Amino acid sequence: MGDLLGQGCQWLAQQRGAHCASQVTYRRGDTELALNATFGRPDREVEDQLGVRVGATMIDFLIAAADFGPTFGEPEAGDRIVADGRVYELLDLAGQGHWRWSGVPGTTMRIHTKQVGTETP
């Protein structure tokens, strides 16, 4: 029968990319790449070293690894994403990393960012 769940996750990632994604620009230094990405908005709350709970609103971008990997490999700190005139920078919240796999590993990257500015057209 094969890996039915894995096949379903891959199909769902294809549908998300085809019907729910918007074009964004991914930047690392002077290198830019136009990609399709789906926006996510996870609200996170973590506890710092003193036991104080800190909340943050982030924007996650879900990007197909097959589109991203050949140019950049993996997301890195300092990378930026421009979407709808807003500039986002990768964010590592409380040491949890600035990206992770979403769904089947190797298929979709979930990149955590915070808005750091705007860009005029």
N, C-alpha and C positions, 0 to 999 in steps of 0.2 A: 504494500500500500504506500510505502514511502513516508516522508516527513510531511504529513498533512498540515500541521501547525506552522512549520517553517514555510511551506509553499503559500499558505494563507497570509502570513506576515509579509512575504515578498510581494504578493499580489496587492495587498493593502498599501504598501509603500509606493508601488507603481501608480495606484489610483490617487493617492495623496499628492504625488508629484504632478500628475496630469491634470487634476481638477481643483486642488486646494492651494497650490503654490503661487508665489509671486516672484518676480525677478529681483535679485539683490546683487550687490557687488561686494565680493570678498577681497580684502586687501591685506597684503603682507609686504611692508616696505614699498617698493616701486612696482610690485607685481599685483595685477588685478585680474579677477575672473568673474564673469557674469554667471550666476547660478540661479536655479529655481529653489526656493526655500519656503517652508511652511512656518508660520509664526506660532509660538506657544508662549504662555505667560504663567509660569509657575510662581506662586508666592512662597517664599522660603523664610523659615525662622530657624535660627541656630543659637546656641548658647556659647558665649565667649568664655575666656579663662576665669573670669570673676563670677560666672554664673548668671550674667545678665543676658536676657533673651534679646536678640537683634533680628529685626525683620528687614527684608529687602524685596523689592519688586524687580524682577529681571525679565528679559525677553529671551526666549530660547528660539533658535533657528534650527529646523530639521532639514538636513541637506543629504542628498544621496551620496554615499561614499564613492560610488563609481564616477560621479561628476567632479568631486572634490579631490580625491586622492592623486590622480596623475599629475596635478599641478603642485599641490601643497603637501601631500602625505597626510599629516595630522594637524589639527588646529594647534596654534601656539599662542602663548601669552603675548599681548601686544597687537595681535591681529585685529582688524576692524571689519565691520560689515556695514554697508550703507544701504538703507532701505527707506523708500518714501521720503527722501531728504533728511533722514535722521542717521546719525553716525553712532554705531554701537561698538564697544570694545569688549573683547573676551574677558570674562569675570571668573575668578576662582573664589567661590564663597566658602569661607571657613575650611580651606584645605580639601574640599570635595572634588577639586578638579574643575577645569573650564569646559569640558565636554565629556560625553559618554555615548556609548552605543544606545540606540533606541530600537527596540524590536530585535530582530535577528542580528547578532554581531556581524559586522562587515557590510551591512546594508545601508543603514541610516545613522548619521551622526547628529546628536542633539548637542548644540553648541550654546553655552550659557554666556549671556552678554548683559551689559548695562549701557544705557544711553549716555554718551559723553558730549554730544553736540548736534549741530544741524549743518546742513550743506545747502547752499543756495544753487539753484540750477543755472 
